[in-house]
Amino acid sequence: MIQRLTGIIRKVSDAGAFLSSVFMILITLLIGLEVFLRSVFDTTTHISTEYSTYFFIALVSLG
C-alpha cells in the first residue's frame, strides 16, 4: 500500500518537474525572441511579458 502511494507521488512529482522544465524553456525562448525582434526589427511581440509571467507562475507552482 505504501509502495503504491510512493509510486504515485513519484510520478506526479516527475510530471511536475517535466512541466516546470518545459515552462522554463518557453520563458527563455520568449525572452530571446523579444530581444531579437527589438534589436533587429525594432518591434515587439506584445505578449512576451504577459506569457512569461504566466509561465513563471506555473513553474513556481509546479516546483
Secondary structure as the mmCIF struct_conf table of DSSP 4:
data_model
#
loop_
_struct_conf.conf_type_id
_struct_conf.id
_struct_conf.beg_label_comp_id
_struct_conf.beg_label_asym_id
_struct_conf.beg_label_seq_id
_struct_conf.end_label_comp_id
_struct_conf.end_label_asym_id
_struct_conf.end_label_seq_id
HELX_RH_AL_P HELX_RH_AL_P1 ILE A 2 PHE A 36
HELX_RH_PI_P HELX_RH_PI_P1 LEU A 37 PHE A 41
BEND BEND1 ASP A 42 ASP A 42
BEND BEND2 HIS A 46 ILE A 47
HELX_RH_AL_P HELX_RH_AL_P2 SER A 48 LEU A 62
#
